[in-house]
Amino acid sequence: AIGFTEAKRACCGTGTVEASILCNSLLPGTCPSARTYVFWDVWHPSEAANKVVVDSLVDEINNLVA
């Protein structure tokens, strides 16, 4: 429903660790579409996942204020 297709592996990195020193869209091993991944690397949510969290928080705050 939210648009994620991968929640177990990170977009950046290869193998078990799912991290790389210089993660960017130009490196091999970086997924072709970070929007579909929950995690960018082993530690950080992707921008799309962060947006889902922030949108949810904003909705909750708006409901409290209204």
PDB file of N, H, CA, C and O in Angstrom:
ATOM      1  N   ALA A   1       0.824  -1.203   0.000  1.00  0.00           N
ATOM      2  CA  ALA A   1       0.000   0.000   0.000  1.00  0.00           C
ATOM      3  C   ALA A   1       0.863   1.261   0.000  1.00  0.00           C
ATOM      4  O   ALA A   1       0.473   2.288  -0.554  1.00  0.00           O
ATOM      5  N   ILE A   2       2.037   1.176   0.624  1.00  0.00           N
ATOM      6  H   ILE A   2       2.354   0.341   1.074  1.00  0.00           H
ATOM      7  CA  ILE A   2       2.896   2.357   0.708  1.00  0.00           C
ATOM      8  C   ILE A   2       3.857   2.408  -0.471  1.00  0.00           C
ATOM      9  O   ILE A   2       4.368   3.481  -0.792  1.00  0.00           O
ATOM     10  N   GLY A   3       4.115   1.298  -1.116  1.00  0.00           N
ATOM     11  H   GLY A   3       3.701   0.426  -0.856  1.00  0.00           H
ATOM     12  CA  GLY A   3       4.972   1.279  -2.289  1.00  0.00           C
ATOM     13  C   GLY A   3       6.326   0.628  -2.108  1.00  0.00           C
ATOM     14  O   GLY A   3       7.126   0.614  -3.044  1.00  0.00           O
ATOM     15  N   PHE A   4       6.608   0.090  -0.933  1.00  0.00           N
ATOM     16  H   PHE A   4       5.958   0.102  -0.173  1.00  0.00           H
ATOM     17  CA  PHE A   4       7.883  -0.580  -0.712  1.00  0.00           C
ATOM     18  C   PHE A   4       7.807  -2.018  -1.208  1.00  0.00           C
ATOM     19  O   PHE A   4       6.810  -2.712  -1.006  1.00  0.00           O
ATOM     20  N   THR A   5       8.884  -2.448  -1.861  1.00  0.00           N
ATOM     21  H   THR A   5       9.693  -1.884  -2.025  1.00  0.00           H
ATOM     22  CA  THR A   5       8.947  -3.837  -2.309  1.00  0.00           C
ATOM     23  C   THR A   5      10.050  -4.611  -1.599  1.00  0.00           C
ATOM     24  O   THR A   5      10.110  -5.836  -1.698  1.00  0.00           O
ATOM     25  N   GLU A   6      10.927  -3.900  -0.879  1.00  0.00           N
ATOM     26  H   GLU A   6      10.878  -2.905  -0.798  1.00  0.00           H
ATOM     27  CA  GLU A   6      12.033  -4.569  -0.181  1.00  0.00           C
ATOM     28  C   GLU A   6      12.213  -4.003   1.215  1.00  0.00           C
ATOM     29  O   GLU A   6      12.496  -2.818   1.385  1.00  0.00           O
ATOM     30  N   ALA A   7      12.046  -4.863   2.214  1.00  0.00           N
ATOM     31  H   ALA A   7      11.815  -5.826   2.076  1.00  0.00           H
ATOM     32  CA  ALA A   7      12.201  -4.428   3.607  1.00  0.00           C
ATOM     33  C   ALA A   7      13.291  -5.197   4.344  1.00  0.00           C
ATOM     34  O   ALA A   7      13.624  -4.857   5.479  1.00  0.00           O
ATOM     35  N   LYS A   8      13.845  -6.218   3.720  1.00  0.00           N
ATOM     36  H   LYS A   8      13.574  -6.494   2.798  1.00  0.00           H
ATOM     37  CA  LYS A   8      14.847  -7.048   4.392  1.00  0.00           C
ATOM     38  C   LYS A   8      16.275  -6.704   3.987  1.00  0.00           C
ATOM     39  O   LYS A   8      17.211  -6.978   4.738  1.00  0.00           O
ATOM     40  N   ARG A   9      16.455  -6.115   2.823  1.00  0.00           N
ATOM     41  H   ARG A   9      15.694  -5.892   2.213  1.00  0.00           H
ATOM     42  CA  ARG A   9      17.786  -5.746   2.349  1.00  0.00           C
ATOM     43  C   ARG A   9      17.857  -4.239   2.164  1.00  0.00           C
ATOM     44  O   ARG A   9      16.847  -3.582   1.911  1.00  0.00           O
ATOM     45  N   ALA A  10      19.055  -3.706   2.294  1.00  0.00           N
ATOM     46  H   ALA A  10      19.875  -4.240   2.500  1.00  0.00           H
ATOM     47  CA  ALA A  10      19.262  -2.274   2.094  1.00  0.00           C
ATOM     48  C   ALA A  10      19.501  -1.981   0.619  1.00  0.00           C
ATOM     49  O   ALA A  10      19.933  -2.852  -0.137  1.00  0.00           O
ATOM     50  N   CYS A  11      19.219  -0.757   0.223  1.00  0.00           N
ATOM     51  H   CYS A  11      18.869  -0.049   0.836  1.00  0.00           H
ATOM     52  CA  CYS A  11      19.444  -0.332  -1.148  1.00  0.00           C
ATOM     53  C   CYS A  11      20.925  -0.218  -1.456  1.00  0.00           C
ATOM     54  O   CYS A  11      21.368  -0.584  -2.545  1.00  0.00           O
ATOM     55  N   CYS A  12      21.681   0.281  -0.514  1.00  0.00           N
ATOM     56  H   CYS A  12      21.321   0.579   0.371  1.00  0.00           H
ATOM     57  CA  CYS A  12      23.097   0.545  -0.724  1.00  0.00           C
ATOM     58  C   CYS A  12      23.956  -0.555  -0.110  1.00  0.00           C
ATOM     59  O   CYS A  12      23.758  -0.935   1.044  1.00  0.00           O
ATOM     60  N   GLY A  13      24.885  -1.052  -0.866  1.00  0.00           N
ATOM     61  H   GLY A  13      25.046  -0.744  -1.804  1.00  0.00           H
ATOM     62  CA  GLY A  13      25.780  -2.080  -0.376  1.00  0.00           C
ATOM     63  C   GLY A  13      25.462  -3.424  -0.990  1.00  0.00           C
ATOM     64  O   GLY A  13      24.470  -3.588  -1.699  1.00  0.00           O
ATOM     65  N   THR A  14      26.306  -4.360  -0.709  1.00  0.00           N
ATOM     66  H   THR A  14      27.113  -4.226  -0.133  1.00  0.00           H
ATOM     67  CA  THR A  14      26.095  -5.704  -1.231  1.00  0.00           C
ATOM     68  C   THR A  14      26.360  -6.714  -0.132  1.00  0.00           C
ATOM     69  O   THR A  14      27.056  -6.414   0.837  1.00  0.00           O
ATOM     70  N   GLY A  15      25.826  -7.867  -0.274  1.00  0.00           N
ATOM     71  H   GLY A  15      25.260  -8.110  -1.062  1.00  0.00           H
ATOM     72  CA  GLY A  15      26.091  -8.942   0.669  1.00  0.00           C
ATOM     73  C   GLY A  15      25.320  -8.812   1.963  1.00  0.00           C
ATOM     74  O   GLY A  15      24.266  -8.178   2.015  1.00  0.00           O
ATOM     75  N   THR A  16      25.853  -9.417   3.005  1.00  0.00           N
ATOM     76  H   THR A  16      26.709  -9.933   2.963  1.00  0.00           H
ATOM     77  CA  THR A  16      25.185  -9.481   4.297  1.00  0.00           C
ATOM     78  C   THR A  16      25.225  -8.160   5.043  1.00  0.00           C
ATOM     79  O   THR A  16      24.274  -7.820   5.746  1.00  0.00           O
ATOM     80  N   VAL A  17      26.303  -7.414   4.901  1.00  0.00           N
ATOM     81  H   VAL A  17      27.075  -7.690   4.330  1.00  0.00           H
ATOM     82  CA  VAL A  17      26.480  -6.192   5.686  1.00  0.00           C
ATOM     83  C   VAL A  17      25.572  -5.075   5.204  1.00  0.00           C
ATOM     84  O   VAL A  17      25.131  -4.258   6.011  1.00  0.00           O
ATOM     85  N   GLU A  18      25.284  -5.015   3.922  1.00  0.00           N
ATOM     86  H   GLU A  18      25.643  -5.679   3.265  1.00  0.00           H
ATOM     87  CA  GLU A  18      24.426  -3.989   3.334  1.00  0.00           C
ATOM     88  C   GLU A  18      24.923  -2.581   3.633  1.00  0.00           C
ATOM     89  O   GLU A  18      24.144  -1.714   4.030  1.00  0.00           O
ATOM     90  N   ALA A  19      26.191  -2.359   3.445  1.00  0.00           N
ATOM     91  H   ALA A  19      26.824  -3.063   3.122  1.00  0.00           H
ATOM     92  CA  ALA A  19      26.770  -1.035   3.625  1.00  0.00           C
ATOM     93  C   ALA A  19      27.967  -0.897   2.702  1.00  0.00           C
ATOM     94  O   ALA A  19      28.584  -1.883   2.298  1.00  0.00           O
ATOM     95  N   SER A  20      28.271   0.316   2.388  1.00  0.00           N
ATOM     96  H   SER A  20      27.770   1.117   2.715  1.00  0.00           H
ATOM     97  CA  SER A  20      29.423   0.609   1.555  1.00  0.00           C
ATOM     98  C   SER A  20      30.010   1.924   2.025  1.00  0.00           C
ATOM     99  O   SER A  20      29.298   2.755   2.588  1.00  0.00           O
ATOM    100  N   ILE A  21      31.297   2.124   1.801  1.00  0.00           N
ATOM    101  H   ILE A  21      31.876   1.450   1.343  1.00  0.00           H
ATOM    102  CA  ILE A  21      31.933   3.358   2.262  1.00  0.00           C
ATOM    103  C   ILE A  21      31.350   4.567   1.551  1.00  0.00           C
ATOM    104  O   ILE A  21      31.032   5.565   2.197  1.00  0.00           O
ATOM    105  N   LEU A  22      31.206   4.498   0.261  1.00  0.00           N
ATOM    106  H   LEU A  22      31.464   3.687  -0.264  1.00  0.00           H
ATOM    107  CA  LEU A  22      30.674   5.617  -0.516  1.00  0.00           C
ATOM    108  C   LEU A  22      29.392   5.199  -1.215  1.00  0.00           C
ATOM    109  O   LEU A  22      29.423   4.804  -2.380  1.00  0.00           O
ATOM    110  N   CYS A  23      28.291   5.278  -0.534  1.00  0.00           N
ATOM    111  H   CYS A  23      28.266   5.599   0.413  1.00  0.00           H
ATOM    112  CA  CYS A  23      27.023   4.885  -1.128  1.00  0.00           C
ATOM    113  C   CYS A  23      26.474   6.034  -1.966  1.00  0.00           C
ATOM    114  O   CYS A  23      26.260   7.135  -1.459  1.00  0.00           O
ATOM    115  N   ASN A  24      26.252   5.776  -3.219  1.00  0.00           N
ATOM    116  H   ASN A  24      26.426   4.881  -3.631  1.00  0.00           H
ATOM    117  CA  ASN A  24      25.549   6.729  -4.077  1.00  0.00           C
ATOM    118  C   ASN A  24      24.968   5.983  -5.258  1.00  0.00           C
ATOM    119  O   ASN A  24      25.286   4.816  -5.487  1.00  0.00           O
ATOM    120  N   SER A  25      24.130   6.649  -5.994  1.00  0.00           N
ATOM    121  H   SER A  25      23.872   7.597  -5.808  1.00  0.00           H
ATOM    122  CA  SER A  25      23.405   5.990  -7.076  1.00  0.00           C
ATOM    123  C   SER A  25      24.293   5.583  -8.249  1.00  0.00           C
ATOM    124  O   SER A  25      23.852   4.834  -9.121  1.00  0.00           O
ATOM    125  N   LEU A  26      25.533   6.063  -8.286  1.00  0.00           N
ATOM    126  H   LEU A  26      25.891   6.671  -7.577  1.00  0.00           H
ATOM    127  CA  LEU A  26      26.426   5.727  -9.393  1.00  0.00           C
ATOM    128  C   LEU A  26      27.228   4.452  -9.166  1.00  0.00           C
ATOM    129  O   LEU A  26      27.806   3.912 -10.109  1.00  0.00           O
ATOM    130  N   LEU A  27      27.270   3.968  -7.938  1.00  0.00           N
ATOM    131  H   LEU A  27      26.801   4.407  -7.172  1.00  0.00           H
ATOM    132  CA  LEU A  27      28.066   2.782  -7.628  1.00  0.00           C
ATOM    133  C   LEU A  27      27.319   1.495  -7.953  1.00  0.00           C
ATOM    134  O   LEU A  27      26.113   1.395  -7.726  1.00  0.00           O
ATOM    135  N   PRO A  28      28.044   0.510  -8.487  1.00  0.00           N
ATOM    136  CA  PRO A  28      27.404  -0.800  -8.624  1.00  0.00           C
ATOM    137  C   PRO A  28      27.117  -1.339  -7.228  1.00  0.00           C
ATOM    138  O   PRO A  28      27.894  -1.110  -6.302  1.00  0.00           O
ATOM    139  N   GLY A  29      26.036  -2.034  -7.079  1.00  0.00           N
ATOM    140  H   GLY A  29      25.405  -2.220  -7.832  1.00  0.00           H
ATOM    141  CA  GLY A  29      25.654  -2.532  -5.766  1.00  0.00           C
ATOM    142  C   GLY A  29      24.594  -1.668  -5.114  1.00  0.00           C
ATOM    143  O   GLY A  29      24.012  -2.054  -4.101  1.00  0.00           O
ATOM    144  N   THR A  30      24.336  -0.494  -5.690  1.00  0.00           N
ATOM    145  H   THR A  30      24.809  -0.180  -6.514  1.00  0.00           H
ATOM    146  CA  THR A  30      23.250   0.351  -5.199  1.00  0.00           C
ATOM    147  C   THR A  30      22.014   0.020  -6.019  1.00  0.00           C
ATOM    148  O   THR A  30      22.092  -0.114  -7.241  1.00  0.00           O
ATOM    149  N   CYS A  31      20.897  -0.109  -5.363  1.00  0.00           N
ATOM    150  H   CYS A  31      20.834   0.000  -4.371  1.00  0.00           H
ATOM    151  CA  CYS A  31      19.680  -0.517  -6.056  1.00  0.00           C
ATOM    152  C   CYS A  31      19.264   0.522  -7.108  1.00  0.00           C
ATOM    153  O   CYS A  31      19.623   1.693  -6.992  1.00  0.00           O
ATOM    154  N   PRO A  32      18.521   0.106  -8.116  1.00  0.00           N
ATOM    155  CA  PRO A  32      18.109   1.048  -9.161  1.00  0.00           C
ATOM    156  C   PRO A  32      17.028   2.029  -8.712  1.00  0.00           C
ATOM    157  O   PRO A  32      16.885   3.094  -9.313  1.00  0.00           O
ATOM    158  N   SER A  33      16.262   1.694  -7.667  1.00  0.00           N
ATOM    159  H   SER A  33      16.378   0.829  -7.179  1.00  0.00           H
ATOM    160  CA  SER A  33      15.179   2.576  -7.222  1.00  0.00           C
ATOM    161  C   SER A  33      15.075   2.555  -5.699  1.00  0.00           C
ATOM    162  O   SER A  33      14.427   1.679  -5.127  1.00  0.00           O
ATOM    163  N   ALA A  34      15.710   3.516  -5.054  1.00  0.00           N
ATOM    164  H   ALA A  34      16.237   4.228  -5.519  1.00  0.00           H
ATOM    165  CA  ALA A  34      15.706   3.580  -3.585  1.00  0.00           C
ATOM    166  C   ALA A  34      14.302   3.815  -3.031  1.00  0.00           C
ATOM    167  O   ALA A  34      14.045   3.516  -1.865  1.00  0.00           O
ATOM    168  N   ARG A  35      13.402   4.340  -3.837  1.00  0.00           N
ATOM    169  H   ARG A  35      13.611   4.583  -4.784  1.00  0.00           H
ATOM    170  CA  ARG A  35      12.029   4.602  -3.369  1.00  0.00           C
ATOM    171  C   ARG A  35      11.303   3.336  -2.953  1.00  0.00           C
ATOM    172  O   ARG A  35      10.338   3.399  -2.192  1.00  0.00           O
ATOM    173  N   THR A  36      11.750   2.194  -3.438  1.00  0.00           N
ATOM    174  H   THR A  36      12.535   2.143  -4.056  1.00  0.00           H
ATOM    175  CA  THR A  36      11.048   0.952  -3.120  1.00  0.00           C
ATOM    176  C   THR A  36      11.675   0.201  -1.948  1.00  0.00           C
ATOM    177  O   THR A  36      11.189  -0.862  -1.564  1.00  0.00           O
ATOM    178  N   TYR A  37      12.741   0.740  -1.383  1.00  0.00           N
ATOM    179  H   TYR A  37      13.137   1.603  -1.696  1.00  0.00           H
ATOM    180  CA  TYR A  37      13.436   0.107  -0.264  1.00  0.00           C
ATOM    181  C   TYR A  37      13.129   0.838   1.043  1.00  0.00           C
ATOM    182  O   TYR A  37      13.073   2.067   1.063  1.00  0.00           O
ATOM    183  N   VAL A  38      12.935   0.109   2.112  1.00  0.00           N
ATOM    184  H   VAL A  38      12.981  -0.890   2.096  1.00  0.00           H
ATOM    185  CA  VAL A  38      12.719   0.713   3.424  1.00  0.00           C
ATOM    186  C   VAL A  38      14.037   1.274   3.956  1.00  0.00           C
ATOM    187  O   VAL A  38      14.044   2.330   4.588  1.00  0.00           O
ATOM    188  N   PHE A  39      15.145   0.586   3.710  1.00  0.00           N
ATOM    189  H   PHE A  39      15.139  -0.272   3.197  1.00  0.00           H
ATOM    190  CA  PHE A  39      16.438   1.028   4.232  1.00  0.00           C
ATOM    191  C   PHE A  39      17.387   1.446   3.118  1.00  0.00           C
ATOM    192  O   PHE A  39      17.492   0.776   2.091  1.00  0.00           O
ATOM    193  N   TRP A  40      18.081   2.567   3.336  1.00  0.00           N
ATOM    194  H   TRP A  40      17.996   3.111   4.171  1.00  0.00           H
ATOM    195  CA  TRP A  40      19.116   3.013   2.412  1.00  0.00           C
ATOM    196  C   TRP A  40      20.383   2.180   2.614  1.00  0.00           C
ATOM    197  O   TRP A  40      20.944   1.641   1.660  1.00  0.00           O
ATOM    198  N   ASP A  41      20.818   2.085   3.857  1.00  0.00           N
ATOM    199  H   ASP A  41      20.363   2.523   4.632  1.00  0.00           H
ATOM    200  CA  ASP A  41      21.927   1.208   4.203  1.00  0.00           C
ATOM    201  C   ASP A  41      21.552   0.477   5.479  1.00  0.00           C
ATOM    202  O   ASP A  41      20.406   0.560   5.922  1.00  0.00           O
ATOM    203  N   VAL A  42      22.480  -0.225   6.068  1.00  0.00           N
ATOM    204  H   VAL A  42      23.411  -0.293   5.708  1.00  0.00           H
ATOM    205  CA  VAL A  42      22.166  -1.051   7.227  1.00  0.00           C
ATOM    206  C   VAL A  42      21.669  -0.229   8.417  1.00  0.00           C
ATOM    207  O   VAL A  42      20.974  -0.770   9.277  1.00  0.00           O
ATOM    208  N   TRP A  43      22.003   1.058   8.489  1.00  0.00           N
ATOM    209  H   TRP A  43      22.567   1.497   7.790  1.00  0.00           H
ATOM    210  CA  TRP A  43      21.643   1.880   9.640  1.00  0.00           C
ATOM    211  C   TRP A  43      20.526   2.876   9.376  1.00  0.00           C
ATOM    212  O   TRP A  43      19.807   3.246  10.304  1.00  0.00           O
ATOM    213  N   HIS A  44      20.362   3.315   8.147  1.00  0.00           N
ATOM    214  H   HIS A  44      20.945   3.014   7.393  1.00  0.00           H
ATOM    215  CA  HIS A  44      19.478   4.449   7.865  1.00  0.00           C
ATOM    216  C   HIS A  44      18.272   4.066   7.013  1.00  0.00           C
ATOM    217  O   HIS A  44      18.405   3.352   6.019  1.00  0.00           O
ATOM    218  N   PRO A  45      17.094   4.547   7.410  1.00  0.00           N
ATOM    219  CA  PRO A  45      15.927   4.373   6.548  1.00  0.00           C
ATOM    220  C   PRO A  45      16.133   5.153   5.248  1.00  0.00           C
ATOM    221  O   PRO A  45      16.894   6.120   5.209  1.00  0.00           O
ATOM    222  N   SER A  46      15.464   4.731   4.209  1.00  0.00           N
ATOM    223  H   SER A  46      14.846   3.945   4.241  1.00  0.00           H
ATOM    224  CA  SER A  46      15.532   5.459   2.939  1.00  0.00           C
ATOM    225  C   SER A  46      14.747   6.765   3.063  1.00  0.00           C
ATOM    226  O   SER A  46      13.984   6.959   4.009  1.00  0.00           O
ATOM    227  N   GLU A  47      14.946   7.640   2.105  1.00  0.00           N
ATOM    228  H   GLU A  47      15.567   7.483   1.337  1.00  0.00           H
ATOM    229  CA  GLU A  47      14.197   8.902   2.088  1.00  0.00           C
ATOM    230  C   GLU A  47      12.697   8.621   2.032  1.00  0.00           C
ATOM    231  O   GLU A  47      11.912   9.306   2.687  1.00  0.00           O
ATOM    232  N   ALA A  48      12.300   7.625   1.259  1.00  0.00           N
ATOM    233  H   ALA A  48      12.938   7.069   0.726  1.00  0.00           H
ATOM    234  CA  ALA A  48      10.880   7.279   1.153  1.00  0.00           C
ATOM    235  C   ALA A  48      10.322   6.790   2.489  1.00  0.00           C
ATOM    236  O   ALA A  48       9.197   7.130   2.852  1.00  0.00           O
ATOM    237  N   ALA A  49      11.101   5.996   3.218  1.00  0.00           N
ATOM    238  H   ALA A  49      12.015   5.719   2.923  1.00  0.00           H
ATOM    239  CA  ALA A  49      10.655   5.520   4.533  1.00  0.00           C
ATOM    240  C   ALA A  49      10.575   6.666   5.530  1.00  0.00           C
ATOM    241  O   ALA A  49       9.636   6.741   6.323  1.00  0.00           O
ATOM    242  N   ASN A  50      11.564   7.561   5.489  1.00  0.00           N
ATOM    243  H   ASN A  50      12.326   7.500   4.845  1.00  0.00           H
ATOM    244  CA  ASN A  50      11.509   8.738   6.364  1.00  0.00           C
ATOM    245  C   ASN A  50      10.278   9.591   6.071  1.00  0.00           C
ATOM    246  O   ASN A  50       9.667  10.135   6.990  1.00  0.00           O
ATOM    247  N   LYS A  51       9.916   9.708   4.806  1.00  0.00           N
ATOM    248  H   LYS A  51      10.413   9.266   4.059  1.00  0.00           H
ATOM    249  CA  LYS A  51       8.734  10.496   4.447  1.00  0.00           C
ATOM    250  C   LYS A  51       7.466   9.877   5.019  1.00  0.00           C
ATOM    251  O   LYS A  51       6.586  10.597   5.492  1.00  0.00           O
ATOM    252  N   VAL A  52       7.363   8.560   4.983  1.00  0.00           N
ATOM    253  H   VAL A  52       8.078   7.976   4.600  1.00  0.00           H
ATOM    254  CA  VAL A  52       6.194   7.883   5.551  1.00  0.00           C
ATOM    255  C   VAL A  52       6.091   8.186   7.044  1.00  0.00           C
ATOM    256  O   VAL A  52       5.004   8.473   7.546  1.00  0.00           O
ATOM    257  N   VAL A  53       7.212   8.125   7.752  1.00  0.00           N
ATOM    258  H   VAL A  53       8.095   7.892   7.345  1.00  0.00           H
ATOM    259  CA  VAL A  53       7.221   8.390   9.195  1.00  0.00           C
ATOM    260  C   VAL A  53       6.835   9.842   9.476  1.00  0.00           C
ATOM    261  O   VAL A  53       5.982  10.105  10.324  1.00  0.00           O
ATOM    262  N   VAL A  54       7.451  10.770   8.774  1.00  0.00           N
ATOM    263  H   VAL A  54       8.144  10.556   8.085  1.00  0.00           H
ATOM    264  CA  VAL A  54       7.168  12.193   9.005  1.00  0.00           C
ATOM    265  C   VAL A  54       5.723  12.530   8.651  1.00  0.00           C
ATOM    266  O   VAL A  54       5.059  13.250   9.397  1.00  0.00           O
ATOM    267  N   ASP A  55       5.232  12.023   7.534  1.00  0.00           N
ATOM    268  H   ASP A  55       5.771  11.438   6.929  1.00  0.00           H
ATOM    269  CA  ASP A  55       3.835  12.283   7.163  1.00  0.00           C
ATOM    270  C   ASP A  55       2.878  11.773   8.229  1.00  0.00           C
ATOM    271  O   ASP A  55       1.877  12.421   8.538  1.00  0.00           O
ATOM    272  N   SER A  56       3.188  10.614   8.788  1.00  0.00           N
ATOM    273  H   SER A  56       4.001  10.088   8.537  1.00  0.00           H
ATOM    274  CA  SER A  56       2.350  10.063   9.843  1.00  0.00           C
ATOM    275  C   SER A  56       2.383  10.942  11.096  1.00  0.00           C
ATOM    276  O   SER A  56       1.351  11.184  11.722  1.00  0.00           O
ATOM    277  N   LEU A  57       3.579  11.416  11.454  1.00  0.00           N
ATOM    278  H   LEU A  57       4.417  11.219  10.945  1.00  0.00           H
ATOM    279  CA  LEU A  57       3.694  12.303  12.619  1.00  0.00           C
ATOM    280  C   LEU A  57       2.948  13.618  12.403  1.00  0.00           C
ATOM    281  O   LEU A  57       2.275  14.109  13.309  1.00  0.00           O
ATOM    282  N   VAL A  58       3.065  14.178  11.221  1.00  0.00           N
ATOM    283  H   VAL A  58       3.611  13.779  10.485  1.00  0.00           H
ATOM    284  CA  VAL A  58       2.357  15.435  10.912  1.00  0.00           C
ATOM    285  C   VAL A  58       0.859  15.212  10.995  1.00  0.00           C
ATOM    286  O   VAL A  58       0.144  16.051  11.542  1.00  0.00           O
ATOM    287  N   ASP A  59       0.371  14.103  10.467  1.00  0.00           N
ATOM    288  H   ASP A  59       0.952  13.422  10.023  1.00  0.00           H
ATOM    289  CA  ASP A  59      -1.064  13.800  10.564  1.00  0.00           C
ATOM    290  C   ASP A  59      -1.507  13.702  12.021  1.00  0.00           C
ATOM    291  O   ASP A  59      -2.560  14.225  12.384  1.00  0.00           O
ATOM    292  N   GLU A  60      -0.714  13.039  12.854  1.00  0.00           N
ATOM    293  H   GLU A  60       0.142  12.614  12.559  1.00  0.00           H
ATOM    294  CA  GLU A  60      -1.043  12.907  14.282  1.00  0.00           C
ATOM    295  C   GLU A  60      -1.072  14.264  14.961  1.00  0.00           C
ATOM    296  O   GLU A  60      -1.977  14.546  15.746  1.00  0.00           O
ATOM    297  N   ILE A  61      -0.092  15.105  14.669  1.00  0.00           N
ATOM    298  H   ILE A  61       0.643  14.875  14.031  1.00  0.00           H
ATOM    299  CA  ILE A  61      -0.049  16.441  15.259  1.00  0.00           C
ATOM    300  C   ILE A  61      -1.254  17.264  14.806  1.00  0.00           C
ATOM    301  O   ILE A  61      -1.875  17.956  15.612  1.00  0.00           O
ATOM    302  N   ASN A  62      -1.578  17.190  13.531  1.00  0.00           N
ATOM    303  H   ASN A  62      -1.074  16.628  12.876  1.00  0.00           H
ATOM    304  CA  ASN A  62      -2.743  17.916  13.013  1.00  0.00           C
ATOM    305  C   ASN A  62      -4.022  17.452  13.677  1.00  0.00           C
ATOM    306  O   ASN A  62      -4.911  18.261  13.943  1.00  0.00           O
ATOM    307  N   ASN A  63      -4.130  16.156  13.950  1.00  0.00           N
ATOM    308  H   ASN A  63      -3.408  15.498  13.734  1.00  0.00           H
ATOM    309  CA  ASN A  63      -5.323  15.621  14.627  1.00  0.00           C
ATOM    310  C   ASN A  63      -5.410  16.116  16.055  1.00  0.00           C
ATOM    311  O   ASN A  63      -6.507  16.340  16.567  1.00  0.00           O
ATOM    312  N   LEU A  64      -4.269  16.291  16.708  1.00  0.00           N
ATOM    313  H   LEU A  64      -3.377  16.110  16.292  1.00  0.00           H
ATOM    314  CA  LEU A  64      -4.262  16.806  18.091  1.00  0.00           C
ATOM    315  C   LEU A  64      -4.641  18.275  18.146  1.00  0.00           C
ATOM    316  O   LEU A  64      -5.316  18.713  19.077  1.00  0.00           O
ATOM    317  N   VAL A  65      -4.208  19.036  17.148  1.00  0.00           N
ATOM    318  H   VAL A  65      -3.659  18.679  16.391  1.00  0.00           H
ATOM    319  CA  VAL A  65      -4.446  20.478  17.122  1.00  0.00           C
ATOM    320  C   VAL A  65      -5.883  20.778  16.708  1.00  0.00           C
ATOM    321  O   VAL A  65      -6.489  21.729  17.201  1.00  0.00           O
ATOM    322  N   ALA A  66      -6.421  19.977  15.813  1.00  0.00           N
ATOM    323  H   ALA A  66      -5.929  19.204  15.412  1.00  0.00           H
ATOM    324  CA  ALA A  66      -7.763  20.256  15.274  1.00  0.00           C
ATOM    325  C   ALA A  66      -8.860  20.050  16.285  1.00  0.00           C
ATOM    326  O   ALA A  66     -10.034  20.247  15.970  1.00  0.00           O
TER     327      ALA A  66
END
